[in-house]
């Protein structure tokens, strides 16, 4: 039996890649394993007619990788990336009245990631399982990733999931596609994406932005650390919160801070059109207009680990470490405090008089926060909760390198991978489009390869296209 092991490492930047490629020849069988260093990776097996053919095939695959920059290495010398999981020592709520929970989906392990829109509800947990539910909590789709889920964010028509291994996947097609790879030297705390611009906050107090080509634009080391807040808006502003407070940067321009407000240690961030909210360890939520002017201070009874607001700012919600939920009006007056009965909320989102939370016990819950339901809860009325357990997960770990051939009759937009300036770029071949680059998975790029995608859209900031939906090989 022969074993060949290679690694590929770019310089230490957010968009860099650190991968391995292993080929094992055992008689006439060749097993190829590949992926990000520190993970088990993905494997494929090929059986040849003779041992000589198997060895020849292995050498061919090794040579191809070496031409792409892979080098011989010793397995196990590079360590797995550092990844901090948020820990809340959740306590039972001291309040007796329970929040009016409509349904509670048990995901199986503590959950951070949540995204809700008019059509679906997404949740991702520490075990790396992502579920897409409808608004009745029926499972529509599920995926399993190699590492735990950090967060799920929406960017227009795109949904992205960020994982503990630094991979950020695009979920807009039927198969998750690798969109960004974050260097293992960054201990990611939170992510957000707007118009293809990725912003990353981390344990050390760094803020880094990555463009649509998965290339670092700029990075800044702030005075604080433990940066649990990063939110991007549609005009390119990035609102960042760490142990020293909240700052604003213009992500498409430079790493120069536009404004800073001291708040104490920030544990969570939220935004609406004109207001930014920062939940803090000092039992408060600070709100600012987007020019940095202080607005309202909201006071809870414990550290605020998650917060959200209605789109008009009329209601502001919070979750603390004692399994309690709060609601304030826009003046900062507390309207109610109720118990979750399913742990403390790691994250939350508001939509159409419903508050969606993910908690320390792995629950994804839908809370009715309409005025009528809350008045009933405050009067001591109990509610029948629809409890749903996640289905037994027998699905395979997502393999984002697979590229399906276009089925007969498939229509869409044709793309081509070309080499320009020493780099592989993807451009549109179909007529009627600008001569712009296309945001496209790096691990699917192969020189002169033609692709068919469901559709492309011009980025909101202009200058490049983004693929939407499925990607096929031609």
ZAMITI-527500 format. One record per residue (C-alpha): residue in one letter; x, y, z. Coordinates in steps of 0.1 Angstrom, whole numbers, always signed. Layout:
BEGIN
NODE  type     c1     c2     c3
NODE     A      X      Y      Z
...
END
This chain:
BEGIN
NODE  type     c1     c2     c3
NODE     X     +0     +0     +0
NODE     X    +13    +35     -9
NODE     X     +2    +68     +6
NODE     X     +8   +103     -8
NODE     X     -1   +134    +12
NODE     X     +0   +170     +0
NODE     X    -10   +203    +15
NODE     X    -18   +237     -1
NODE     X    -15   +269    +20
NODE     X    -18   +305     +9
NODE     X     -6   +334    +30
NODE     X    -24   +340    +63
NODE     X    -54   +361    +52
NODE     X    -91   +357    +57
NODE     X    -96   +345    +21
NODE     X    -67   +321    +22
NODE     X    -70   +284    +19
NODE     X    -53   +256    +39
NODE     X    -62   +222    +23
NODE     X    -49   +187    +22
NODE     X    -50   +160     -6
NODE     X    -43   +124     +3
NODE     X    -41    +95    -22
NODE     X    -39    +59     -9
NODE     X    -32    +31    -33
NODE     X    -42     -4    -20
NODE     X    -39    -30    -48
NODE     X    -62    -19    -76
NODE     X    -81     +5    -54
NODE     X    -73    +42    -51
NODE     X    -89    +63    -23
NODE     X    -86   +101    -26
NODE     X    -94   +122     +5
NODE     X    -94   +160     +3
NODE     X   -106   +190    +22
NODE     X    -97   +217    +47
NODE     X    -69   +209    +71
NODE     X    -82   +199   +105
NODE     X   -114   +182    +91
NODE     X   -120   +147    +79
NODE     X   -126   +160    +44
NODE     X   -144   +141    +16
NODE     X   -134   +109     +0
NODE     X   -138    +92    -33
NODE     X   -128    +57    -44
NODE     X   -117    +44    -78
NODE     X   -110     +8    -88
NODE     X    -86     +2   -117
NODE     X    -80    -30   -137
NODE     X    -44    -36   -125
NODE     X    -21    -24    -97
NODE     X     +1     -7   -123
NODE     X    -29    +12   -136
NODE     X    -39    +22   -101
NODE     X     -4    +35    -93
NODE     X     -4    +54   -126
NODE     X    -37    +70   -119
NODE     X    -25    +80    -84
NODE     X     +6    +97    -98
NODE     X    -15   +115   -123
NODE     X    -37   +130    -96
NODE     X     -7   +139    -75
NODE     X    +10   +157   -104
NODE     X    -22   +176   -112
NODE     X    -23   +189    -76
NODE     X    +13   +198    -75
NODE     X     +9   +219   -107
NODE     X    -18   +238    -87
NODE     X     +6   +246    -59
NODE     X     +2   +216    -35
NODE     X    +34   +204    -19
NODE     X    +44   +172     -1
NODE     X    +37   +175    +37
NODE     X    +36   +154    +69
NODE     X     +0   +147    +80
NODE     X    -10   +161   +113
NODE     X    +16   +189   +116
NODE     X    -10   +217   +109
NODE     X    -35   +220   +138
NODE     X    -72   +225   +134
NODE     X    -84   +261   +136
NODE     X    -93   +276   +170
NODE     X   -131   +280   +173
NODE     X   -148   +295   +203
NODE     X   -184   +284   +209
NODE     X   -205   +309   +228
NODE     X   -213   +296   +263
NODE     X   -242   +308   +284
NODE     X   -247   +293   +319
NODE     X   -284   +293   +315
NODE     X   -306   +296   +346
NODE     X   -343   +291   +350
NODE     X   -363   +323   +348
NODE     X   -375   +339   +380
NODE     X   -407   +350   +364
NODE     X   -437   +326   +366
NODE     X   -455   +336   +335
NODE     X   -445   +318   +303
NODE     X   -441   +334   +269
NODE     X   -468   +324   +245
NODE     X   -448   +299   +224
NODE     X   -467   +286   +194
NODE     X   -442   +259   +184
NODE     X   -409   +246   +196
NODE     X   -386   +226   +173
NODE     X   -359   +206   +191
NODE     X   -328   +207   +169
NODE     X   -308   +183   +190
NODE     X   -280   +205   +203
NODE     X   -274   +242   +214
NODE     X   -282   +265   +184
NODE     X   -269   +299   +173
NODE     X   -279   +302   +137
NODE     X   -313   +316   +127
NODE     X   -328   +333    +97
NODE     X   -365   +339    +91
NODE     X   -383   +354    +61
NODE     X   -418   +353    +47
NODE     X   -414   +318    +32
NODE     X   -392   +298    +55
NODE     X   -373   +295    +89
NODE     X   -337   +284    +90
NODE     X   -319   +271   +121
NODE     X   -284   +257   +125
NODE     X   -269   +240   +156
NODE     X   -236   +230   +172
NODE     X   -237   +196   +156
NODE     X   -235   +212   +122
NODE     X   -271   +204   +112
NODE     X   -291   +230    +93
NODE     X   -329   +227    +90
NODE     X   -352   +247    +67
NODE     X   -387   +248    +81
NODE     X   -419   +263    +69
NODE     X   -438   +286    +93
NODE     X   -457   +256   +107
NODE     X   -423   +240   +117
NODE     X   -424   +212    +92
NODE     X   -390   +202    +79
NODE     X   -385   +211    +43
NODE     X   -347   +206    +38
NODE     X   -318   +195    +61
NODE     X   -281   +196    +56
NODE     X   -252   +184    +77
NODE     X   -219   +203    +77
NODE     X   -185   +191    +90
NODE     X   -185   +216   +118
NODE     X   -209   +235   +141
NODE     X   -230   +264   +127
NODE     X   -219   +299   +138
NODE     X   -247   +319   +122
NODE     X   -271   +321    +93
NODE     X   -275   +354    +75
NODE     X   -295   +366    +45
NODE     X   -283   +389    +17
NODE     X   -312   +397     -6
NODE     X   -320   +364    -24
NODE     X   -291   +346     -9
NODE     X   -289   +327    +24
NODE     X   -255   +319    +39
NODE     X   -244   +297    +67
NODE     X   -211   +303    +85
NODE     X   -195   +273   +102
NODE     X   -169   +268   +129
NODE     X   -144   +255   +104
NODE     X   -144   +289    +87
NODE     X   -164   +279    +56
NODE     X   -193   +300    +45
NODE     X   -218   +282    +23
NODE     X   -244   +296     -1
NODE     X   -277   +279     +4
NODE     X   -296   +294    -25
NODE     X   -294   +263    -47
NODE     X   -304   +227    -41
NODE     X   -268   +219    -31
NODE     X   -249   +241     -7
NODE     X   -219   +258    -24
NODE     X   -187   +270     -7
NODE     X   -188   +308    -10
NODE     X   -160   +320    +13
NODE     X   -131   +304    +32
NODE     X   -118   +322    +63
NODE     X    -82   +316    +74
NODE     X    -78   +293   +104
NODE     X    -58   +319   +124
NODE     X    -91   +339   +129
NODE     X   -113   +327   +158
NODE     X   -146   +337   +143
NODE     X   -173   +352   +165
NODE     X   -198   +365   +140
NODE     X   -204   +371   +103
NODE     X   -226   +392    +81
NODE     X   -228   +397    +44
NODE     X   -243   +425    +23
NODE     X   -241   +427    -15
NODE     X   -214   +401    -15
NODE     X   -192   +419    +10
NODE     X   -184   +396    +39
NODE     X   -175   +411    +73
NODE     X   -159   +390   +101
NODE     X   -155   +398   +137
NODE     X   -134   +377   +160
NODE     X   -121   +368   +194
NODE     X    -91   +391   +193
NODE     X   -111   +422   +183
NODE     X   -103   +422   +146
NODE     X   -127   +433   +119
NODE     X   -120   +420    +85
NODE     X   -138   +424    +52
NODE     X   -137   +401    +22
NODE     X   -149   +409    -13
NODE     X   -169   +387    -37
NODE     X   -137   +370    -50
NODE     X   -130   +358    -15
NODE     X   -101   +382    -13
NODE     X    -94   +403    +18
NODE     X   -102   +440    +13
NODE     X    -90   +453    +46
NODE     X    -86   +444    +83
NODE     X    -83   +465   +115
NODE     X    -74   +456   +150
NODE     X    -96   +475   +174
NODE     X    -89   +484   +210
NODE     X   -113   +457   +223
NODE     X   -117   +420   +220
NODE     X   -146   +394   +220
NODE     X   -164   +410   +191
NODE     X   -198   +394   +191
NODE     X   -214   +421   +169
NODE     X   -210   +427   +132
NODE     X   -239   +440   +110
NODE     X   -236   +453    +74
NODE     X   -262   +477    +58
NODE     X   -272   +483    +22
NODE     X   -250   +514    +18
NODE     X   -218   +497    +29
NODE     X   -216   +506    +66
NODE     X   -204   +480    +90
NODE     X   -215   +482   +127
NODE     X   -191   +464   +149
NODE     X   -193   +457   +187
NODE     X   -166   +444   +210
NODE     X   -156   +447   +247
NODE     X   -151   +485   +243
NODE     X   -183   +495   +226
NODE     X   -198   +500   +191
NODE     X   -180   +514   +160
NODE     X   -190   +522   +125
NODE     X   -169   +517    +94
NODE     X   -175   +520    +57
NODE     X   -168   +485    +44
NODE     X   -165   +494     +7
NODE     X   -140   +522    +13
NODE     X   -114   +517    +41
NODE     X   -107   +506    +76
NODE     X   -111   +541    +90
NODE     X   -136   +543   +119
NODE     X   -165   +567   +112
NODE     X   -177   +568   +147
NODE     X   -173   +550   +180
NODE     X   -195   +549   +212
NODE     X   -184   +533   +244
NODE     X   -210   +509   +258
NODE     X   -192   +483   +278
NODE     X   -189   +447   +265
NODE     X   -212   +441   +235
NODE     X   -227   +406   +234
NODE     X   -251   +410   +204
NODE     X   -261   +434   +177
NODE     X   -291   +442   +156
NODE     X   -302   +469   +131
NODE     X   -332   +483   +113
NODE     X   -333   +509    +86
NODE     X   -321   +539   +107
NODE     X   -311   +524   +141
NODE     X   -284   +502   +155
NODE     X   -289   +482   +187
NODE     X   -262   +467   +209
NODE     X   -270   +443   +237
NODE     X   -244   +444   +265
NODE     X   -231   +425   +295
NODE     X   -241   +455   +316
NODE     X   -278   +446   +313
NODE     X   -286   +472   +287
NODE     X   -294   +476   +251
NODE     X   -279   +508   +236
NODE     X   -295   +523   +204
NODE     X   -279   +547   +180
NODE     X   -289   +563   +148
NODE     X   -266   +554   +120
NODE     X   -247   +586   +123
NODE     X   -236   +575   +158
NODE     X   -259   +597   +179
NODE     X   -272   +579   +211
NODE     X   -310   +573   +211
NODE     X   -326   +551   +238
NODE     X   -312   +530   +266
NODE     X   -332   +498   +274
NODE     X   -326   +482   +308
NODE     X   -329   +444   +315
NODE     X   -322   +425   +347
NODE     X   -293   +405   +333
NODE     X   -267   +405   +306
NODE     X   -283   +408   +271
NODE     X   -271   +379   +250
NODE     X   -295   +385   +221
NODE     X   -318   +413   +209
NODE     X   -340   +423   +180
NODE     X   -365   +450   +170
NODE     X   -396   +454   +149
NODE     X   -388   +471   +115
NODE     X   -404   +504   +127
NODE     X   -385   +503   +160
NODE     X   -418   +503   +179
NODE     X   -408   +472   +199
NODE     X   -374   +461   +210
NODE     X   -368   +426   +224
NODE     X   -341   +410   +245
NODE     X   -330   +377   +259
NODE     X   -309   +371   +290
NODE     X   -290   +343   +306
NODE     X   -319   +335   +329
NODE     X   -342   +321   +302
NODE     X   -362   +353   +301
NODE     X   -375   +374   +272
NODE     X   -382   +412   +274
NODE     X   -401   +437   +253
NODE     X   -396   +474   +254
NODE     X   -413   +503   +236
NODE     X   -393   +528   +216
NODE     X   -390   +551   +246
NODE     X   -372   +524   +266
NODE     X   -401   +515   +289
NODE     X   -404   +478   +297
NODE     X   -437   +463   +285
NODE     X   -432   +428   +297
NODE     X   -408   +401   +309
NODE     X   -417   +364   +304
NODE     X   -400   +330   +307
NODE     X   -390   +309   +277
NODE     X   -392   +275   +294
NODE     X   -366   +262   +269
NODE     X   -333   +278   +279
NODE     X   -317   +312   +271
NODE     X   -319   +328   +237
NODE     X   -285   +327   +219
NODE     X   -301   +346   +190
NODE     X   -335   +360   +179
NODE     X   -354   +376   +150
NODE     X   -387   +394   +147
NODE     X   -412   +390   +119
NODE     X   -449   +397   +116
NODE     X   -457   +398   +153
NODE     X   -437   +367   +160
NODE     X   -404   +365   +178
NODE     X   -382   +336   +167
NODE     X   -355   +324   +191
NODE     X   -328   +297   +192
NODE     X   -317   +286   +226
NODE     X   -291   +269   +248
NODE     X   -311   +236   +249
NODE     X   -313   +235   +211
NODE     X   -348   +248   +207
NODE     X   -360   +269   +178
NODE     X   -392   +285   +191
NODE     X   -418   +308   +176
NODE     X   -433   +332   +202
NODE     X   -465   +350   +196
NODE     X   -457   +386   +206
NODE     X   -490   +402   +194
NODE     X   -505   +425   +220
NODE     X   -534   +401   +226
NODE     X   -512   +370   +232
NODE     X   -489   +389   +255
NODE     X   -518   +402   +276
NODE     X   -531   +367   +280
NODE     X   -496   +355   +290
NODE     X   -493   +383   +316
NODE     X   -526   +373   +331
NODE     X   -513   +338   +337
NODE     X   -530   +320   +309
NODE     X   -511   +289   +297
NODE     X   -507   +280   +261
NODE     X   -506   +247   +242
NODE     X   -472   +244   +226
NODE     X   -467   +223   +195
NODE     X   -435   +204   +202
NODE     X   -416   +190   +173
NODE     X   -384   +168   +174
NODE     X   -359   +170   +146
NODE     X   -359   +138   +124
NODE     X   -331   +114   +129
NODE     X   -302   +127   +109
NODE     X   -289   +101    +84
NODE     X   -278   +126    +58
NODE     X   -242   +128    +46
NODE     X   -219   +157    +53
NODE     X   -222   +184    +26
NODE     X   -197   +179     -3
NODE     X   -195   +212    -20
NODE     X   -171   +200    -47
NODE     X   -196   +179    -66
NODE     X   -207   +194    -99
NODE     X   -237   +178   -116
NODE     X   -239   +177   -154
NODE     X   -267   +199   -167
NODE     X   -298   +177   -173
NODE     X   -312   +177   -208
NODE     X   -334   +207   -215
NODE     X   -320   +228   -187
NODE     X   -320   +265   -194
NODE     X   -301   +293   -177
NODE     X   -271   +316   -181
NODE     X   -238   +302   -195
NODE     X   -205   +310   -177
NODE     X   -169   +302   -185
NODE     X   -138   +299   -163
NODE     X   -108   +318   -177
NODE     X    -73   +326   -165
NODE     X    -65   +363   -162
NODE     X    -35   +377   -145
NODE     X    -25   +343   -131
NODE     X    -59   +338   -114
NODE     X    -90   +318   -125
NODE     X   -119   +341   -130
NODE     X   -155   +334   -141
NODE     X   -173   +355   -168
NODE     X   -206   +354   -186
NODE     X   -207   +337   -220
NODE     X   -244   +343   -227
NODE     X   -252   +374   -247
NODE     X   -266   +406   -232
NODE     X   -244   +410   -202
NODE     X   -215   +432   -191
NODE     X   -179   +420   -193
NODE     X   -178   +416   -155
NODE     X   -165   +389   -132
NODE     X   -190   +366   -116
NODE     X   -189   +356    -79
NODE     X   -184   +319    -82
NODE     X   -171   +291    -59
NODE     X   -133   +288    -60
NODE     X   -134   +250    -55
NODE     X   -155   +246    -87
NODE     X   -132   +267   -109
NODE     X   -114   +248   -137
NODE     X    -98   +266   -166
NODE     X   -119   +267   -198
NODE     X   -148   +249   -180
NODE     X   -183   +259   -191
NODE     X   -211   +262   -166
NODE     X   -248   +267   -166
NODE     X   -265   +285   -137
NODE     X   -301   +292   -130
NODE     X   -297   +329   -131
NODE     X   -273   +357   -123
NODE     X   -280   +391   -108
NODE     X   -260   +423   -108
NODE     X   -246   +431    -74
NODE     X   -263   +460    -56
NODE     X   -231   +479    -55
NODE     X   -224   +471    -92
NODE     X   -194   +459   -111
NODE     X   -199   +421   -108
NODE     X   -225   +395   -110
NODE     X   -237   +369    -85
NODE     X   -250   +334    -93
NODE     X   -284   +325    -79
NODE     X   -296   +289    -76
NODE     X   -281   +258    -91
NODE     X   -247   +254   -109
NODE     X   -242   +227   -136
NODE     X   -213   +216   -157
NODE     X   -215   +218   -195
END
